[in-house]
């Protein structure tokens, strides 16, 4: 089973949109997901900077800014 993590930041409207998509898709597929604020950790803030939201599947970066739904679903179906 896969684990999705959405790297976010408070006040990010793109993050809110992405979380809505991730929540919907993961619920449909029965995949667990979590959200992590990059500003809570200096290393994460340095790594991701302004390139958020970032989507990780099983700890590996899958994409950023906007969910590519078909590609995201295919990755979770593997």
C-alpha positions as a printed Julia matrix, in Angstrom:
78×3 Matrix{Float64}:
   0.0    0.0     0.0
   1.27   3.47   -0.87
   1.65   6.51    1.36
   1.18  10.02   -0.05
   2.66  13.1     1.6
   1.8   16.64    0.55
   4.46  19.2     1.43
   2.64  22.46    2.19
   2.89  25.86    3.8
   0.34  27.84    5.78
  -1.58  30.37    3.7
  -0.8   28.66    0.38
  -3.94  28.63   -1.79
  -2.32  26.21   -4.28
  -1.7   23.86   -1.34
  -5.36  23.99   -0.35
  -6.39  23.12   -3.92
  -3.86  20.27   -4.08
  -4.97  18.86   -0.72
  -8.54  18.81   -1.95
  -7.47  16.77   -5.0
  -5.24  14.44   -2.99
  -7.96  13.89   -0.37
 -10.51  12.99   -3.06
  -8.24  10.71   -5.09
  -6.75   8.92   -2.09
 -10.22   8.36   -0.6
 -11.4    6.8    -3.87
  -8.34   4.52   -4.02
  -8.1    3.74   -0.31
  -4.63   5.26   -0.02
  -3.5    6.99    3.16
  -2.04  10.46    2.96
  -0.63  13.16    5.21
   0.34  16.8     5.06
   3.65  18.27    6.22
   4.39  21.98    6.66
   7.8   22.76    5.14
   8.17  25.81    7.37
   8.19  23.6    10.48
  11.62  22.21    9.54
  14.55  24.31    8.23
  15.84  21.39    6.12
  12.46  20.93    4.42
  12.14  24.68    3.87
  15.62  24.7     2.27
  14.82  21.7     0.08
  11.37  22.73   -1.15
  11.48  26.53   -0.81
   8.73  28.1    -2.91
   8.21  24.95   -4.98
   5.18  23.86   -3.01
   2.91  22.03   -2.87
   5.12  19.01   -3.54
   3.69  15.5    -3.74
   5.6   12.5    -2.44
   4.59   8.91   -3.02
   6.32   6.53   -0.63
   8.83   9.28    0.2
   9.82   9.91   -3.42
   8.95  13.2    -5.12
   6.22  12.64   -7.68
   5.39  16.2    -8.71
   4.75  19.73   -7.57
   2.4   22.71   -7.82
  -0.59  20.86   -9.29
  -1.76  17.24   -9.33
  -1.59  15.61  -12.74
  -4.54  13.38  -11.91
  -4.11  10.62  -14.5
  -0.38  10.29  -13.76
  -0.99  10.41  -10.0
  -3.66   7.68  -10.21
  -1.38   5.47  -12.34
   1.43   5.78   -9.79
  -0.9    4.82   -6.95
  -2.3    1.85   -8.9
   1.14   0.19   -9.18
